[in-house]
Amino acid sequence: MQRESKTPRQDQKPALRLAALLLGAGTTHFVKPEFYDNLVPKQLPGDARTYTNVSGAAELAIGTALLMPRTRRLGGGLAALLFVAVFPANINMAVDWLKSPKTTNAQKALALLRLPLQIPLITEALKVRRRA
């Protein structure tokens, strides 16, 4: 039985999905930075806005790297590292939202359900790196 080979277009779909996610998220860091400022753990030194700007710029740069075949391998590796690096902010968001009387039960559930989603993001980024 002969296996159907993947076309180059199929192989790049995961990279393009991650690029779209990162470019969208990176853009929102600059359009609505207050949201991200509130996610920065208070224990980190310095200004929250600096972390928001740096992470937004990183998302834009990595998303762009994923778009181009020449830089896709590097972009995949950097995306995996970024998803690991922002995980403490995701935990911080979940803790803050669980404690807050202002967040709805649906928002609290969303904050908790979002945490395990980092795993497929990391594995997808590593897959993009391997296939590039």
SVG drawing of the C-alpha trace seen along z (x, -y; Angstrom):
<svg xmlns="http://www.w3.org/2000/svg" viewBox="-20 -50 37 52">
<polyline fill="none" stroke="black" stroke-width="0.4" points="0.0,0.0 1.5,-3.3 1.4,-6.2 0.0,-9.5 2.8,-12.0 2.1,-15.4 2.4,-18.4 4.6,-21.3 1.4,-23.3 0.1,-20.7 3.4,-20.7 3.4,-24.4 -0.2,-24.5 0.9,-24.0 3.5,-26.8 1.0,-29.1 -1.5,-28.4 1.1,-29.2 2.2,-32.3 -1.4,-33.6 -1.9,-33.0 1.4,-34.7 0.9,-37.6 -2.6,-38.2 -1.6,-37.9 1.5,-40.1 -0.7,-42.8 -3.1,-42.8 -0.2,-43.4 0.2,-46.8 -3.5,-47.5 -4.7,-46.6 -1.6,-46.4 -3.5,-46.9 -4.9,-43.4 -1.4,-41.9 0.0,-44.3 -2.4,-42.7 -1.1,-39.2 2.5,-40.0 3.3,-38.4 3.9,-41.0 7.0,-39.2 8.9,-40.1 11.1,-43.1 10.5,-46.2 7.5,-47.6 4.7,-45.3 4.5,-47.3 8.1,-46.4 7.2,-42.7 4.0,-43.3 6.0,-45.2 8.9,-42.7 6.5,-39.6 4.4,-41.3 7.5,-42.1 8.7,-38.5 5.4,-37.2 5.5,-39.4 9.0,-38.4 8.5,-34.7 5.2,-34.8 7.0,-36.4 9.9,-33.8 7.3,-31.0 5.9,-32.5 9.2,-32.2 10.5,-28.8 14.1,-30.0 13.5,-30.9 10.7,-28.5 13.0,-26.0 14.3,-28.8 10.7,-30.2 9.4,-26.8 12.1,-26.5 11.6,-30.0 7.8,-29.6 8.2,-26.5 10.4,-28.5 8.0,-31.4 5.1,-29.2 7.1,-27.8 8.2,-31.3 4.7,-32.8 3.2,-29.9 3.8,-31.6 1.7,-34.6 -1.0,-32.1 -0.9,-30.6 -0.9,-34.0 -4.0,-35.0 -5.8,-31.8 -5.0,-32.4 -6.1,-36.1 -9.3,-35.3 -10.2,-32.5 -9.7,-34.8 -11.6,-37.7 -15.3,-38.3 -15.4,-40.3 -14.8,-37.4 -17.7,-35.1 -17.7,-31.4 -17.3,-31.0 -14.2,-33.2 -12.7,-31.2 -13.3,-28.0 -11.8,-29.4 -8.7,-30.6 -8.2,-27.0 -8.9,-25.3 -6.4,-27.5 -3.5,-26.1 -3.3,-22.7 -3.6,-24.2 0.1,-25.3 1.1,-21.6 -0.3,-21.2 1.1,-24.7 4.6,-23.6 4.4,-20.2 3.1,-21.9 5.9,-24.4 8.5,-21.6 6.8,-19.7 7.2,-22.7 10.8,-23.0 11.5,-19.3 9.7,-19.5 11.2,-22.7"/>
</svg>
